[in-house]
């Protein structure tokens, strides 16, 4: 067993004799760290169920700022310390059960690696505690190694990807950003009704991402550049609003922004029925997704992009539906 890359590349590490302890294979280790390659520098790493300490020591070699090792086996702790001594590095090695440690600690980590015995349920318990107790830093990730495919929803986390390397399955869970919400639509164009929904969402979230969907197969009154310019104009003065666009599935955009909060404006029962149908579809792709329903106020019930289009040849009436900033953008485009 060797260190694959970084400061101590090629250095041999001591391992257990026999097959009582199953170390992560070099091939799997290399694949995992290829996923983490841009996230290690200066970050904190927790190697739970550390065994010989191979994963945590690889993190040290590749630039992790701090690494914590833990294992309930005193033999594993001694072997990990021996391997640390062999490269002249110091790190905290706890002779502690991972579950007990996670239930009591107030420490947060950027990266957590869980490699429990394949027949144990401790890995799932650890994931649940990490999510529930918020033990990951912002943009943090936890990697769970197991002997079979695993995609169980975990409170506070979302499954970003899963990979299979040899006999091992790896689930990569990210911390959910519960203070961020996404409001997506075609915004053809953005109306006062849309702005009203965003303002209501800002009462519950510290940031709202207004995301314009780009669908080449769908016909729009205004091209994507005009729609995006109009969105930027509409929300320019809102410090907690970010305008973006996406091409593809909404769930992928939500994952990229590490949130599950999907804001939807509701005018009537028909809207609700449609949104519930879409939610069922999206949950198959992203089980963590949560629709955040916001009812339109009475004075906004009739304000929609569809209603505006009926007046597209009457610019003198546009201010009934659009802000001055948006009107300027559309008139320039036309």
C-alpha positions as CSV (number, residue, x, y, z in Angstrom):
1,X,0.0,0.0,0.0
2,X,1.5,3.3,-1.1
3,X,0.7,7.0,-1.1
4,X,-0.5,7.8,-4.6
5,X,0.2,11.5,-5.1
6,X,1.4,14.7,-3.4
7,X,4.2,15.5,-1.0
8,X,4.8,11.9,0.0
9,X,4.1,10.2,-3.4
10,X,5.3,6.6,-3.5
11,X,5.9,6.3,0.2
12,X,5.0,2.8,1.5
13,X,2.5,2.4,4.3
14,X,2.2,-0.4,6.8
15,X,-1.0,-2.5,6.6
16,X,-2.7,-5.3,8.5
17,X,-1.6,-8.8,7.7
18,X,-4.3,-11.2,6.4
19,X,-7.9,-10.1,5.5
20,X,-9.3,-9.2,8.9
21,X,-9.2,-5.5,7.9
22,X,-10.3,-4.5,4.4
23,X,-8.4,-1.4,3.2
24,X,-9.7,0.8,0.4
25,X,-7.9,-0.4,-2.8
26,X,-5.3,1.8,-4.4
27,X,-7.5,2.0,-7.5
28,X,-10.5,3.1,-5.6
29,X,-8.5,5.5,-3.5
30,X,-7.1,7.1,-6.6
31,X,-10.6,7.4,-8.1
32,X,-12.0,9.0,-4.9
33,X,-9.2,11.6,-4.7
34,X,-9.6,12.4,-8.4
35,X,-13.1,13.6,-7.4
36,X,-11.6,15.6,-4.5
37,X,-8.5,16.9,-6.2
38,X,-9.7,20.6,-6.2
39,X,-11.2,20.5,-2.8
40,X,-8.4,19.2,-0.5
41,X,-6.0,22.2,-0.4
42,X,-6.2,23.8,3.0
43,X,-9.3,21.8,4.0
44,X,-10.2,19.7,7.1
45,X,-10.5,15.9,6.6
46,X,-12.0,13.3,8.9
47,X,-11.0,9.7,8.3
48,X,-13.6,7.7,10.2
49,X,-13.1,3.9,10.6
50,X,-9.5,4.8,9.6
51,X,-8.0,1.3,9.6
52,X,-4.4,1.9,8.7
53,X,-5.0,5.6,8.1
54,X,-4.4,5.3,4.3
55,X,-7.1,7.7,3.2
56,X,-6.3,10.4,5.7
57,X,-2.6,10.2,5.1
58,X,-3.3,10.5,1.3
59,X,-5.2,13.7,2.2
60,X,-2.3,15.1,4.1
61,X,0.1,14.3,1.2
62,X,-2.2,16.2,-1.2
63,X,-2.5,19.3,1.0
64,X,-5.2,19.0,3.5
65,X,-4.8,21.5,6.3
66,X,-5.8,19.1,9.1
67,X,-6.8,15.5,9.3
68,X,-8.5,13.7,12.2
69,X,-8.4,9.9,12.4
70,X,-10.6,7.7,14.5
71,X,-11.2,4.0,15.0
72,X,-12.6,1.9,17.8
73,X,-9.8,-0.6,17.3
74,X,-6.7,0.2,19.3
75,X,-4.7,-1.8,16.8
76,X,-5.9,0.4,13.9
77,X,-5.0,3.5,15.9
78,X,-1.5,2.2,16.6
79,X,-1.0,1.3,12.9
80,X,-2.3,4.7,11.8
81,X,0.1,6.4,14.2
82,X,3.0,4.2,12.9
83,X,2.2,5.3,9.3
84,X,2.1,9.0,10.4
85,X,5.4,8.6,12.1
86,X,6.9,7.1,9.0
87,X,6.3,10.3,7.0
88,X,7.0,12.6,9.9
89,X,3.5,14.1,10.2
90,X,1.5,14.8,13.3
91,X,-2.3,14.4,13.5
92,X,-4.9,13.5,16.1
93,X,-5.7,9.8,16.3
94,X,-8.8,9.0,18.4
95,X,-9.4,5.5,19.8
96,X,-13.1,6.1,19.6
97,X,-16.2,4.7,18.0
98,X,-17.2,6.9,15.1
99,X,-20.9,7.1,16.0
100,X,-20.1,8.1,19.6
101,X,-17.7,10.8,18.4
102,X,-20.1,12.2,15.8
103,X,-22.9,12.4,18.4
104,X,-20.8,14.4,20.8
105,X,-18.5,16.6,18.7
106,X,-19.1,20.2,17.8
107,X,-16.4,20.2,15.2
108,X,-17.2,20.6,11.5
109,X,-15.3,19.2,8.6
110,X,-14.9,20.0,4.9
111,X,-14.5,16.3,3.9
112,X,-15.5,13.1,5.8
113,X,-14.6,9.6,4.6
114,X,-16.7,6.7,6.0
115,X,-15.4,3.2,5.4
116,X,-17.2,1.0,7.9
117,X,-17.2,-2.9,7.7
118,X,-19.5,-3.7,4.8
119,X,-22.0,-5.6,6.9
120,X,-22.2,-2.9,9.5
121,X,-25.0,-0.2,9.6
122,X,-22.7,2.3,11.3
123,X,-22.0,4.0,8.0
124,X,-25.7,4.8,7.5
125,X,-26.0,5.9,11.1
126,X,-23.0,8.2,10.7
127,X,-24.5,9.8,7.5
128,X,-27.7,10.5,9.4
129,X,-25.9,12.1,12.3
130,X,-23.7,14.2,10.0
131,X,-26.7,15.5,8.2
132,X,-28.9,16.0,11.3
133,X,-26.2,17.7,13.4
134,X,-24.8,19.8,10.5
135,X,-21.2,18.5,10.9
136,X,-20.1,19.6,7.4
137,X,-18.8,23.1,6.5
138,X,-20.4,24.9,3.6
139,X,-19.9,23.0,0.4
140,X,-18.7,20.1,2.5
141,X,-18.8,16.5,1.2
142,X,-19.0,13.1,2.8
143,X,-17.9,9.9,1.0
144,X,-19.5,6.6,2.1
145,X,-17.9,3.4,1.0
146,X,-20.0,0.2,1.1
147,X,-20.3,-3.1,-0.6
148,X,-23.5,-2.4,-2.5
149,X,-25.2,0.5,-4.3
150,X,-26.6,3.1,-1.9
151,X,-28.8,6.1,-2.7
152,X,-30.9,6.5,0.5
153,X,-32.1,10.1,1.1
154,X,-30.4,11.6,4.1
155,X,-31.8,14.7,6.0
156,X,-29.5,17.7,5.5
157,X,-27.5,16.1,2.7
158,X,-28.1,15.2,-1.0
159,X,-26.6,12.5,-3.1
160,X,-24.4,14.2,-5.7
161,X,-23.1,11.1,-7.4
162,X,-22.3,7.4,-6.9
163,X,-19.4,5.4,-8.3
164,X,-18.4,1.8,-8.4
165,X,-14.7,0.8,-8.2
166,X,-14.0,-2.9,-8.1
167,X,-16.1,-4.5,-5.3
168,X,-16.7,-1.1,-3.6
169,X,-19.5,1.4,-4.1
170,X,-19.0,5.0,-3.2
171,X,-21.8,7.5,-2.5
172,X,-20.8,11.2,-2.5
173,X,-23.1,13.3,-0.4
174,X,-23.0,17.1,-0.2
175,X,-24.3,19.4,2.5
176,X,-27.6,21.0,1.5
177,X,-27.7,24.8,1.7
178,X,-31.1,25.2,3.4
179,X,-30.9,29.0,3.3
180,X,-30.8,29.1,-0.5
181,X,-33.8,28.7,-2.8
182,X,-34.2,28.5,-6.6
183,X,-37.1,30.1,-8.6
184,X,-37.0,28.7,-12.1
185,X,-39.0,29.5,-15.2
186,X,-38.8,30.5,-18.9
187,X,-39.6,34.2,-17.9
188,X,-40.9,35.1,-21.3
189,X,-40.8,37.9,-20.1
190,X,-40.3,38.4,-16.3
191,X,-43.3,40.1,-14.9
192,X,-44.3,41.9,-11.7
193,X,-45.9,38.6,-10.7
194,X,-42.5,36.9,-10.8
195,X,-40.9,39.7,-8.8
196,X,-43.7,39.3,-6.2
197,X,-42.9,35.6,-5.8
198,X,-39.2,36.3,-5.3
199,X,-39.9,39.0,-2.7
200,X,-42.0,36.6,-0.7
201,X,-39.3,33.9,-1.0
202,X,-36.8,36.4,0.4
203,X,-38.8,36.5,3.6
204,X,-37.7,32.9,4.3
205,X,-34.4,32.5,2.5
206,X,-31.1,34.4,2.7
207,X,-30.6,34.0,-1.1
208,X,-32.9,33.3,-4.1
209,X,-31.5,32.2,-7.4
210,X,-33.7,33.2,-10.3
211,X,-32.9,30.6,-13.0
212,X,-34.0,30.9,-16.6
213,X,-34.5,27.6,-18.3
214,X,-33.2,27.4,-21.8
215,X,-35.2,24.9,-23.9
216,X,-34.3,25.1,-27.6
217,X,-37.4,22.9,-28.5
218,X,-39.8,25.4,-26.9
219,X,-41.0,28.5,-28.7
220,X,-40.6,31.8,-27.0
221,X,-41.7,35.3,-27.7
222,X,-38.3,36.8,-26.7
223,X,-34.9,35.2,-27.3
224,X,-32.8,33.9,-24.4
225,X,-30.5,36.9,-24.4
226,X,-33.4,39.4,-24.2
227,X,-35.1,37.3,-21.4
228,X,-31.8,37.1,-19.5
229,X,-31.2,40.8,-19.9
230,X,-34.7,41.6,-18.7
231,X,-34.2,39.4,-15.6
232,X,-30.9,41.1,-14.7
233,X,-32.7,44.5,-15.1
234,X,-35.6,43.4,-12.9
235,X,-33.4,42.2,-10.0
236,X,-30.4,44.5,-10.3
237,X,-31.3,46.3,-7.0
238,X,-31.9,43.1,-5.0
239,X,-28.7,42.2,-3.1
240,X,-29.9,38.7,-2.1
241,X,-31.0,37.7,-5.6
242,X,-28.8,36.1,-8.2
243,X,-29.8,35.6,-11.8
244,X,-28.6,32.5,-13.7
245,X,-29.7,30.2,-16.5
246,X,-29.6,26.5,-17.1
247,X,-30.0,24.1,-20.0
248,X,-31.3,20.6,-19.0
249,X,-33.0,19.3,-15.9
250,X,-34.0,21.6,-13.1
251,X,-32.8,19.0,-10.6
252,X,-29.3,19.2,-11.9
253,X,-29.3,22.9,-11.5
254,X,-30.5,22.5,-7.9
255,X,-27.7,20.0,-7.2
256,X,-25.1,22.4,-8.7
257,X,-26.3,25.0,-6.2
258,X,-26.5,22.5,-3.4
259,X,-30.1,23.2,-2.5
260,X,-33.4,21.3,-2.6
261,X,-35.7,24.3,-2.2
262,X,-37.7,24.8,-5.4
263,X,-39.9,27.9,-5.3
264,X,-43.2,27.7,-7.2
265,X,-45.8,30.4,-7.5
266,X,-49.4,29.3,-7.2
267,X,-52.5,31.1,-8.5
268,X,-55.1,28.4,-8.4
269,X,-55.8,24.7,-8.0
270,X,-54.8,24.0,-11.6
271,X,-51.3,25.4,-10.9
272,X,-51.1,23.3,-7.7
273,X,-52.1,20.1,-9.6
274,X,-49.5,20.7,-12.3
275,X,-46.7,21.5,-9.8
276,X,-47.5,18.3,-7.8
277,X,-47.2,16.3,-11.0
278,X,-43.9,17.8,-11.8
279,X,-42.7,17.2,-8.2
280,X,-43.5,13.5,-8.5
281,X,-41.3,13.4,-11.7
282,X,-38.5,15.4,-10.2
283,X,-38.4,13.3,-7.0
284,X,-37.5,10.3,-9.1
285,X,-34.3,12.1,-10.2
286,X,-33.7,14.0,-7.0
287,X,-35.5,12.6,-3.9
288,X,-34.4,15.5,-1.7
289,X,-36.2,18.2,-3.8
290,X,-38.8,20.2,-1.9
291,X,-41.4,22.4,-3.5
292,X,-41.8,25.7,-1.7
293,X,-45.3,27.0,-2.7
294,X,-46.0,30.7,-2.6
295,X,-49.6,31.9,-3.2
296,X,-49.9,34.9,-5.4
297,X,-51.6,37.9,-3.8
298,X,-55.0,38.9,-5.1
299,X,-53.7,41.9,-7.1
300,X,-51.2,39.6,-8.8
301,X,-53.6,36.8,-9.8
302,X,-53.9,38.0,-13.4
303,X,-50.3,39.1,-13.9
304,X,-48.6,36.5,-16.0
305,X,-46.3,36.3,-19.1
306,X,-49.3,34.7,-21.0
307,X,-51.6,37.7,-20.1
308,X,-48.9,40.1,-21.1
309,X,-48.5,38.6,-24.6
310,X,-52.1,39.5,-25.4
311,X,-51.0,43.1,-25.0
312,X,-47.7,42.9,-26.8
313,X,-48.8,45.3,-29.5
314,X,-50.0,47.8,-26.9
315,X,-46.8,49.1,-25.2
316,X,-48.7,51.9,-23.5
317,X,-50.3,49.1,-21.3
318,X,-47.1,47.2,-20.5
319,X,-46.6,48.8,-17.1
320,X,-49.6,46.9,-15.9
321,X,-47.5,43.8,-16.0
322,X,-43.8,44.8,-16.3
323,X,-41.5,47.1,-14.4
324,X,-39.9,50.2,-16.1
325,X,-36.5,48.4,-16.2
326,X,-37.9,45.4,-18.0
327,X,-39.9,47.5,-20.4
328,X,-36.7,49.4,-21.5
329,X,-35.0,46.1,-22.2
330,X,-37.9,44.7,-24.3
331,X,-38.4,47.9,-26.3
332,X,-34.7,48.0,-27.2
333,X,-34.8,44.4,-28.3
334,X,-37.9,44.9,-30.4
